[in-house]
């Protein structure tokens, strides 16, 4: 059963046509929309609700300046035929929420061009502009309960870094427990949610949000330093890959990792996580329900718990209990 919003096929067809950034005539667009040439502009104004600006020039037609890097549901599904059930939506409340509503989301993948209620850890909002970032969720069933997915958010962080390193992106860092950083700026995040028996059969939904080409002018609501793959590609001199290529790399790596995670656990990723860890051997602040502590980050244990040297004594902090912020204390 699908709880996705109804989508207008003519509007989607027009969006894909305009994605090339070229001008298209009113006659051509009217034929796709099933409206008269005179009604084309009024219909195209509907794209404004998605944040897509269509330019109209007399004698030339209509275009989306700069084009759009749209996800291709047909190509993605064909790549993973008989392995995953992939769905791509123009707009959803949240890709994680969509999978959690399904009767059986095992090996389902949900992607959206935009989210209206994207969320991060602890219910924080996740800014999700249209066709600029990646919003991906995958469902995977584990029969060992919550114990079988210890450290999974950290392992997925390692997987995301590996998937991007294939295309030449360097110096990405992982901030405990679920952020991907570049030069202390947030590039992406991971949200793990679970349905089912905490001691037995459970459905795990793995959500990944990744800034790809997000425009700074449209993201004033973000309250922390952030960056995107587009900005990193310019700085590092590597080609900016399409969002479809990023999806392929992420899904390839996720499929391989999740197939063996219940057997291998986080211990197979611990060394890689520590190698990529932000603020390793640096002083950090740990904000917990019972107050704030300051210590030196030493790494994580085999379950993914944070290890911090607090005044010469190693303390363990578990996911869900604390947040970590870089300390300015030298």
C-alpha positions, 0 to 999 in steps of 0.5 A, spaced: 500 500 500 502 506 498 501 513 501 505 517 496 501 523 494 498 523 487 503 526 482 501 529 475 504 525 469 503 531 464 507 536 469 512 531 471 513 530 463 514 537 462 519 538 468 523 532 465 523 536 458 525 543 462 531 539 466 535 540 460 536 548 461 534 549 454 528 553 451 522 550 449 516 552 445 509 554 448 506 549 443 511 543 445 509 544 453 502 545 451 501 538 448 505 535 454 500 538 459 494 537 455 492 545 455 492 551 450 498 555 449 495 561 452 494 556 459 501 554 459 504 559 463 498 559 468 500 551 469 507 552 469 506 557 475 505 550 479 512 549 479 513 555 484 511 551 490 516 546 488 521 552 488 522 551 481 523 557 477 521 557 470 523 563 465 518 565 460 521 569 454 517 572 448 519 568 442 523 563 445 519 559 450 520 557 457 526 554 460 529 552 467 535 557 468 541 552 469 537 546 468 535 540 473 539 534 475 533 530 476 533 522 479 531 517 473 527 512 477 527 507 470 534 507 470 535 506 478 530 501 478 533 497 472 540 497 475 537 493 481 532 489 478 530 483 483 535 486 488 531 492 491 524 495 490 526 502 488 521 508 488 522 515 486 517 521 488 517 528 486 515 530 493 514 527 500 513 528 507 519 524 508 522 518 505 523 515 512 516 516 514 514 513 507 517 507 508 515 506 516 508 507 513 509 501 508 506 494 510 513 491 508 519 495 507 524 490 507 529 492 501 525 497 499 528 504 497 525 511 497 527 517 494 524 524 493 526 530 489 523 534 495 521 533 502 516 537 506 517 534 513 524 532 512 527 530 519 534 529 522 536 526 529 532 528 535 526 530 530 530 536 528 528 539 521 532 537 515 532 543 509 530 539 503 529 543 497 527 540 490 532 537 486 538 540 489 540 534 494 539 527 495 534 524 500 534 516 500 531 511 505 532 504 505 528 498 509 532 492 511 530 487 516 534 484 521 532 478 525 536 479 531 533 485 534 536 492 536 542 488 538 544 486 531 544 493 529 549 496 534 553 502 531 549 501 524 549 509 524 556 509 524 557 504 519 553 507 514 557 514 515 563 509 513 559 507 507 557 514 505 564 516 505 567 510 501 561 511 496 564 518 495 571 517 495 570 513 489 569 519 485 575 523 488 572 526 494 577 527 499 578 529 507 571 527 509 570 526 516 565 523 521 562 526 527 559 521 532 554 519 531 551 520 525 554 526 521 558 527 515 563 533 515 567 537 511 572 542 514 567 542 520 561 544 515 555 539 515 555 535 508 550 530 510 547 526 516 544 519 517 537 517 521 536 510 523 529 508 525 526 501 527 519 498 527 518 491 530 520 487 536 526 490 539 529 483 541 527 479 535 525 481 528 525 488 526 525 493 520 530 498 520 529 504 515 536 507 514 535 514 511 541 518 508 541 526 507 546 529 502 547 536 500 549 536 493 548 542 489 544 546 495 543 554 493 545 558 499 540 563 497 534 559 499 537 556 505 537 561 510 533 556 515 540 552 516 543 554 523 549 551 522 555 551 518 554 547 512 557 545 505 555 541 499 558 536 494 558 542 489 562 546 493 567 541 495 568 539 487 570 546 486 575 546 491 578 540 490 578 540 482 574 534 482 568 533 477 561 534 480 557 527 479 550 527 478 545 525 483 543 518 479 551 516 480 551 518 487 545 513 488 548 508 484 554 508 489 550 509 495 546 503 494 552 498 491 555 499 498 549 499 502 547 492 499 554 489 500 554 492 507 547 490 510 548 483 507 553 481 512 552 486 517 548 482 522 554 477 522 560 482 522 557 488 526 560 494 527 567 491 529 568 491 521 567 498 520 570 501 527 577 502 525 575 505 518 570 510 522 576 512 527 580 513 521 575 518 518 573 521 525 572 528 526 576 531 532 579 525 534 584 526 540 581 533 540 577 536 546 570 536 545 564 538 549 558 532 551 551 535 552 547 529 556 541 530 560 545 530 566 549 536 564 555 537 560 562 534 560 569 536 557 574 531 555 578 528 549 575 524 544 579 517 543 574 513 539 569 508 539 568 501 542 566 495 538 558 497 539 559 504 536 559 508 543 563 514 544 570 513 548 572 520 551 578 521 556 575 525 562 580 528 567 584 522 565 578 517 566 576 513 560 568 514 560 563 511 555 557 515 552 552 511 548 548 513 542 541 517 544 544 520 550 549 525 548 550 530 543 557 532 541 560 539 539 567 541 538 570 545 544 574 551 543 578 550 549 585 549 547 
